[in-house]
Amino acid sequence: MPRVKRSKVHLKKRRKIRKATKGYKWGRKSSVRLGKTAILKAGQHAQQDRHKKKGQMRQLWQIRINAAVREHGLTYSKFIKALKDNNIEIDRKILADLAVNNPKIFATIIKEIKGTKTSTKTSKPKTAKNTSKSTTKKSAKPVKKETKTKKTTAKK
């Protein structure tokens, strides 16, 4: 079997690692062995932070919506519930953008919600639950567990 020389491929891999680790601290930027693990870890952290970024953006949208809704006398949770009750399917990203850049359109959405909220609200008479059942409770007696102990006799 002929001998395989890897000089081109070997150097290409090392150059690729060194290029990727440019700007890293200590031996991670110059040592190939340390650079490989540094690249793997950096990729893992990058993926985690992409997911964290999505959560942080959602928090930001909620804060912006809450600030805009409170100017109109509502809270964030009541506003979102009213949106769902009225089958208005606008996501938080769009609502936050409307609240910041187009407050007039956002105000019309709130007026629509408030208008339907008062008209659909009807008072229903409360009925007593479980009126047919007796209200007396049976007292439960605690059950004592008997434990058997083995008596050991000493052998002489």
HELIX and SHEET records of a PDB file:
HELIX    1   1 SER A    7  ALA A   20  1                                  14    
HELIX    2   2 TRP A   26  ARG A   28  5                                   3    
HELIX    3   3 VAL A   32  ARG A   70  1                                  39    
HELIX    4   4 TYR A   76  ASP A   85  1                                  10    
HELIX    5   5 ARG A   92  ASN A  101  1                                  10    
HELIX    6   6 PRO A  103  THR A  120  1                                  18    
END                                                                             
